[in-house]
Amino acid sequence: AILVDAPCSAEGNARKHVMALDQWDAPEHSKALRARSRLSFDLLESAWVALRPGGTLIYSTCTLNRFENEDVVEQFMRRFG
């Protein structure tokens, strides 16, 4: 099994890191989300290439937003699924 614990915006940790929610108001947040989503996809793709036939690939983030979760998985499934 391969676990991809992707770097993310940490919105899921808002109770622990209140500043994670403050970044939503920052003008550069949208650009940063796109960059992290692309990095997450690249890490997922790299893990897929390294995965043995019959292996298990697990994708994990600590965020709640669709861009870094469902969108990355949907893009991955369109390409490799």
N, C-alpha and C positions, 0 to 999 in steps of 0.2 A: 504494500500500500504506500501511496505517496500523499502527504498532507501539504497542501498549499495554503499556508496561513498568510494571506496577502496583506501587505501594508495598506492602510485605509485611513479615512478621515476620522475614525474613532467616535463617531456619533453614538454608538452603542454604549460608550463609556461615559456619557455625559454626567452621570451622577458622580463619577470618580474624577472626571476631568471637565469641569464646567467650561473651560475655554474651548472645548471641542465644538460647542454650539455657537460660540461667538464668531467662529470662522465663517459661518454661513452668511454673515453680513459683509464679509470682506469682498472687495471687487474681484480679486483674483481667485475666489473660491471655485467658480465654474471651470476655469482653466486647470486648477489643481485637481479637481475631480476627474476631468478628462485624462489628465496625465496619469493619475493613480489607476484609473480604469484600464488604460492601455498597458500599464506595467502589470496589473493583475492578469490581464489576458495573456501577456507574454510569458509570465510565470506559469500560468496554467498550460499554455502550449508547450513550454519546455518540459513540464512534468509529464504531459501526455506522451511526448517523444521518448522520455526515459522509462515510462511505465512498461512493465513486462506484460505480455499477453495474459489476459485473465486477471490482471491486477486491479486494485481499487484506487481511484483518484478522489480525494476529498478536498473541497474548496471551502475555505473559512475566512470570514472577515469579522471585524468588531464594529461594523457600521450598520445602519438601518436603511440607508438609501438605496434606491433601485439601481442607480448608475454603477455602483461598485458591487452589487450583488446580482440581481436577476439579469440585468443587461449584459454583464460579463458572461454569465452562464449561457444566456441565449445566443450570444455571438459565438461562443465556443461550440455549442451544440450545432449551430448552422454550419460551422466549418468542419467539425470532426464527428458530429453525432450521427 
